[in-house]
Amino acid sequence: MPKLPSPYTPAIESAIYKQQPTDFIVHEKLSIDVNHTGEHLWLHIQKTRMNTNFVAKLLSQWAGIPLKDVGYSGLKDRHALTTQWFSVRLPKKIAPEQNFEQFVQTKLASDETLEILAQHWHHKKLGRGTHEANQFIITLRNVVGEKAAIEQQLTTIKTQGVPNYFGEQRFGQDANNIDAAIELFTHHTIRGKKIHRKFDQDKISLYLSAARSELFNAILAKRIAMGIWNQPLDGDVMNLAGSNSIFVAQHIDETMISRLQSGDIHLTAPMWGAGELKSSGKVNALELSVITDHPIYQQLSQGLIAFGLKQQRRPLRMLPSNLQWVWQDGETLVLDFELPAGSFATTMIDTLVTSSVLTTGL
């Protein structure tokens, strides 16, 4: 995919990351009410070189239950060291005699690891999108760039944020999820086969999400190109930070600008679906023009409406919380920060690094 426009000139010319799993560490931040009742066993799992779906399937096999009875909040990358919660529905609270760590030993490759950090009984299945944020600890190696300029850019990002683009992983290899979405919308098929709404729901959801993300990225890219990605306009839809609350700013005043600069509110763009755009005036016209001026985007927007998705909004920027950094040596930079659920750490890296960040050793 072509690199999306950025409001910053990256201070790092090139770098390598994910040279080893511990170069990309993700800790899911999830507050849970531990009541020790109910038939759902919640497991806090640390894993290396395994994605979320793979572990969910292993839990299903271990417990002898349908995959749908395994819960998790968010999807985590395979090429990393990650911690996250899972839930397993065990009727009558009877767990298998063999514990899960022992069960997986014969099913893991030599470079894959899994450890249970904690477990609790709960009365509910863990739902998708339950976690509040993710903590990322990312090591960039062979960093090329001036240290002072890099640290200045990190300081700027700490206060102004970065574009809240959806990362490339949302779109699949060579952006093939967008091609799949177009096939789905045009022919109601997946790889040439008629869809089954029940059995193909995961794939359908994946392609709908990719289509929505493509349109959001396009509108954000347009505002960056116009120099107004972080500049409020009359008719903008604002998001109250840390919530799903939105409101239309019919008139921009000093108070609104101050709230935006402080991180109390964020500008938004549409997550496309049925219904009227919440924006008004020039902002409404801008958002519509991005869709109507591009035949593929028209096709994607119409398909999303046909599949019953509703209009929503997403912040245009992401502000990393608790952003810290340390140089391990002159060429190795470690970043530590938190992002809200649904934001992509790879977007943060793309903002900092000019060339494509290389992944090696995995």
C-alpha positions in Angstrom: 0.0 0.0 0.0 1.3 3.5 -0.7 2.4 5.4 2.4 -0.4 7.7 3.7 0.4 11.4 4.1 1.7 12.6 7.5 1.7 16.1 9.1 5.3 15.4 10.2 8.6 14.9 8.4 9.8 11.7 10.1 12.9 12.3 12.2 14.2 8.7 11.8 15.5 7.9 8.3 15.4 4.1 8.9 15.1 1.5 11.6 14.5 -2.2 12.2 11.9 -3.5 14.5 10.5 -6.9 15.4 13.9 -8.4 15.1 12.8 -10.6 17.9 9.5 -11.0 19.8 10.6 -8.9 22.8 11.1 -6.0 20.4 7.3 -5.7 20.2 5.6 -6.1 23.6 1.9 -5.6 24.0 0.1 -5.6 27.4 -3.7 -5.4 27.2 -5.1 -3.0 29.8 -8.4 -4.4 31.1 -10.2 -3.7 34.4 -12.1 -6.7 35.5 -14.5 -7.3 38.4 -13.3 -10.5 40.0 -16.3 -12.1 41.7 -15.2 -15.7 41.6 -18.7 -16.8 40.6 -20.1 -18.1 37.3 -19.1 -20.7 34.8 -16.6 -18.6 32.8 -12.9 -19.2 33.6 -10.9 -16.1 32.8 -7.2 -16.7 32.0 -4.6 -14.0 31.8 -2.1 -15.4 29.3 1.3 -14.3 28.1 2.3 -15.7 24.8 5.1 -15.4 22.3 4.8 -15.9 18.5 1.1 -16.8 18.7 -1.8 -14.7 17.6 -5.1 -14.4 19.5 -7.1 -16.7 17.2 -4.6 -19.5 17.5 -4.7 -19.4 21.3 -8.5 -19.3 21.3 -8.6 -22.5 19.2 -6.2 -24.2 21.6 -8.5 -23.2 24.5 -11.5 -24.6 22.7 -9.7 -27.9 22.1 -8.5 -28.1 25.7 -12.0 -27.4 27.2 -13.9 -29.5 24.6 -16.2 -26.6 23.9 -17.3 -24.7 20.7 -15.0 -21.9 19.6 -17.8 -19.4 20.2 -17.7 -20.1 23.9 -14.1 -18.7 24.1 -14.0 -15.0 24.7 -11.3 -12.3 24.2 -11.4 -8.6 23.9 -8.9 -7.7 21.2 -6.7 -9.3 18.5 -3.0 -9.4 19.2 -0.1 -9.8 16.8 1.7 -13.1 16.3 5.1 -11.5 15.9 5.3 -10.2 19.4 5.3 -11.0 23.1 1.8 -10.2 24.3 -0.4 -10.5 27.4 -4.2 -10.6 27.3 -7.3 -12.1 28.9 -9.4 -15.0 27.6 -12.5 -16.5 28.9 -13.6 -20.2 28.6 -17.1 -21.3 29.3 -17.0 -24.4 31.6 -20.5 -25.7 32.5 -20.7 -26.6 36.2 -17.3 -25.0 36.7 -15.5 -28.2 35.9 -12.1 -27.7 34.3 -10.2 -30.4 32.5 -7.9 -32.5 34.7 -4.9 -31.5 32.6 -4.1 -27.8 33.0 -3.9 -25.7 29.9 -0.1 -25.1 30.0 0.5 -28.8 30.0 -2.1 -29.4 27.3 -0.4 -27.0 24.8 3.2 -28.3 25.2 2.9 -30.9 22.5 1.1 -28.4 20.2 3.6 -25.5 20.2 6.6 -25.0 17.9 10.0 -24.8 19.6 10.0 -21.0 19.5 6.4 -20.5 20.8 5.8 -20.0 24.5 2.7 -19.7 26.6 2.2 -18.9 30.4 -0.9 -18.4 32.5 -0.3 -15.4 34.7 -3.6 -15.5 36.6 -7.1 -17.0 36.4 -10.5 -16.3 38.0 -14.0 -17.5 37.7 -16.5 -14.9 36.3 -20.2 -14.8 35.6 -19.8 -13.3 32.0 -18.0 -14.2 28.8 -15.3 -11.8 27.9 -16.7 -9.6 25.1 -14.9 -8.0 22.2 -13.7 -4.5 22.7 -13.9 -4.7 26.4 -10.3 -3.5 27.1 -9.6 0.2 27.6 -6.1 0.4 26.1 -2.9 -1.4 25.2 0.6 -0.7 26.5 3.3 -1.0 23.9 7.0 -1.4 24.5 8.7 -1.2 21.1 12.4 -1.5 20.4 13.8 0.2 17.3 17.2 -1.0 16.2 19.8 0.4 13.8 18.2 3.8 14.1 19.5 6.3 11.6 18.7 9.9 12.5 19.8 12.8 14.7 19.1 12.1 18.3 18.0 15.6 19.2 15.6 15.8 16.3 14.1 12.4 17.2 13.5 13.4 20.8 12.0 16.7 19.7 9.6 14.9 17.5 8.6 12.5 20.3 8.0 15.5 22.5 5.7 17.0 19.8 3.8 13.8 19.4 3.3 13.6 23.2 1.3 16.8 23.1 -0.2 16.9 19.5 -0.7 13.2 18.8 -0.4 11.4 15.5 -3.0 10.6 12.7 -5.3 7.8 13.9 -4.9 5.8 10.7 -5.9 2.2 10.6 -2.7 0.2 10.1 -1.8 -1.9 7.1 -2.7 -5.1 8.9 -6.3 -4.1 8.7 -6.2 -4.5 4.9 -4.5 -7.8 4.5 -1.5 -8.7 2.3 -1.3 -6.4 -0.7 -4.6 -4.8 0.5 -6.5 -7.9 -0.6 -9.2 -7.3 2.0 -10.4 -4.3 -0.1 -10.6 -6.5 -3.2 -12.5 -9.1 -1.2 -14.9 -6.4 0.1 -15.7 -5.3 -3.4 -16.3 -8.9 -4.5 -18.6 -9.3 -1.4 -20.6 -6.1 -2.2 -20.8 -6.8 -6.0 -21.5 -10.5 -6.1 -22.2 -11.5 -2.5 -19.4 -14.1 -2.8 -16.1 -14.8 -1.1 -13.5 -16.1 -3.4 -16.2 -17.0 -5.9 -18.4 -18.9 -3.5 -21.8 -17.6 -2.4 -21.7 -16.3 1.2 -23.4 -18.0 4.1 -24.3 -15.3 6.6 -23.9 -17.6 9.6 -20.7 -19.6 8.7 -18.9 -16.8 6.9 -19.7 -14.1 9.5 -16.0 -13.7 10.6 -14.8 -13.1 7.0 -17.7 -10.8 6.3 -16.9 -8.8 9.4 -13.3 -8.6 8.4 -14.1 -7.3 4.9 -16.7 -4.8 6.2 -14.1 -3.5 8.7 -11.5 -3.1 6.0 -13.9 -1.2 3.8 -14.8 1.2 6.6 -11.2 1.7 7.5 -10.2 2.5 3.9 -12.8 5.3 3.8 -11.8 6.7 7.2 -8.2 6.7 6.2 -9.0 8.5 2.9 -10.9 11.3 4.7 -8.1 11.7 7.3 -5.5 11.8 4.5 -7.5 14.5 2.7 -7.6 16.7 5.8 -3.8 16.2 6.4 -3.1 17.2 2.7 -5.2 20.3 3.3 -3.4 21.1 6.5 -6.5 20.9 8.7 -6.3 17.4 10.3 -5.9 19.0 13.8 -7.6 22.3 13.0 -11.2 22.6 14.0 -13.8 24.0 11.6 -17.4 25.1 12.0 -19.4 21.9 11.6 -16.8 19.5 12.9 -17.9 16.6 15.0 -16.0 16.4 18.3 -15.3 13.4 20.4 -15.0 13.7 24.2 -11.6 12.0 25.0 -11.9 8.6 26.6 -15.6 8.2 25.7 -17.9 7.5 22.8 -19.7 10.9 23.3 -19.8 13.2 20.3 -21.2 16.6 19.6 -21.3 19.0 16.6 -19.3 22.2 16.9 -21.4 24.7 14.9 -19.1 27.5 15.9 -15.4 27.3 16.8 -14.3 29.6 19.6 -11.3 30.0 21.9 -12.7 27.6 24.4 -13.1 24.9 21.8 -9.6 25.4 20.5 -8.2 25.2 24.0 -10.1 22.0 24.7 -8.7 20.5 21.5 -5.1 21.6 22.3 -5.3 20.1 25.8 -6.5 16.7 24.5 -10.0 17.0 26.2 -11.7 16.6 22.8 -10.7 15.3 19.3 -11.8 16.0 15.8 -13.5 13.0 14.1 -14.3 11.5 10.7 -17.0 9.1 9.8 -16.9 5.3 10.0 -19.2 4.9 7.0 -22.7 3.4 7.1 -26.3 4.2 6.7 -27.7 7.5 8.0 -26.9 11.1 7.6 -23.4 12.4 8.3 -23.2 14.2 11.7 -21.0 16.9 10.4 -22.3 20.1 8.7 -21.2 22.9 6.4 -17.8 22.7 4.8 -16.8 19.7 6.8 -19.8 17.7 5.6 -19.0 18.7 2.0 -15.4 17.7 2.4 -16.3 14.2 3.8 -18.8 13.6 1.1 -16.5 14.8 -1.7 -13.8 12.2 -0.7 -16.4 9.5 -1.4 -18.2 10.9 -4.4 -15.0 11.8 -6.2 -13.6 8.2 -6.1 -15.6 5.4 -7.9 -14.1 2.7 -5.6 -15.0 4.6 -2.5 -18.6 5.1 -3.8 -18.8 1.3 -4.2 -17.4 0.7 -0.7 -19.8 3.2 0.9 -22.8 1.8 -0.9 -21.8 -1.8 0.1 -21.5 -0.8 3.8 -24.9 0.7 3.7 -26.4 -2.4 2.0 -24.9 -4.6 4.7 -26.7 -2.6 7.4 -23.8 -0.8 9.0 -24.7 2.6 10.7 -22.8 5.8 10.7 -20.3 6.2 13.6 -17.4 8.5 14.3 -13.7 7.9 15.1 -11.1 10.4 16.4 -8.7 11.8 13.7 -5.8 11.7 16.1 -4.4 9.4 18.7 -2.6 10.8 21.7 -0.2 8.3 23.2 -0.5 8.2 27.0 2.5 7.9 29.3 4.9 8.2 26.4 8.5 7.5 27.5 11.7 6.6 25.7 15.2 5.5 26.4 18.3 4.9 24.3 19.9 1.5 25.1 22.8 2.6 22.9 23.4 5.1 20.1 21.4 3.1 17.6 18.7 1.4 19.8 15.6 3.3 20.9 12.9 1.8 23.2 9.5 3.4 23.2 6.9 2.8 26.0 3.4 4.2 25.6 -0.3 3.4 25.8 -2.9 3.7 23.0 -6.7 3.5 23.3 -8.2 0.2 22.1 -8.6 0.2 18.3 -5.5 2.4 17.6 -2.5 1.0 15.8 1.1 1.2 17.2 2.4 0.7 13.7 0.9 4.0 12.7 2.9 5.6 15.5 6.1 4.0 14.0 5.2 5.1 10.5 5.0 8.7 11.7 8.5 8.5 13.2 10.3 6.5 10.4 10.8 7.6 6.8 11.4 4.3 5.1 9.4 1.1 5.6 10.3 -0.3 9.0 11.9 -3.7 8.3 10.9 -6.9 10.1 13.5 -9.5 10.3 14.3 -12.6 12.3 10.6 -13.7 12.6 
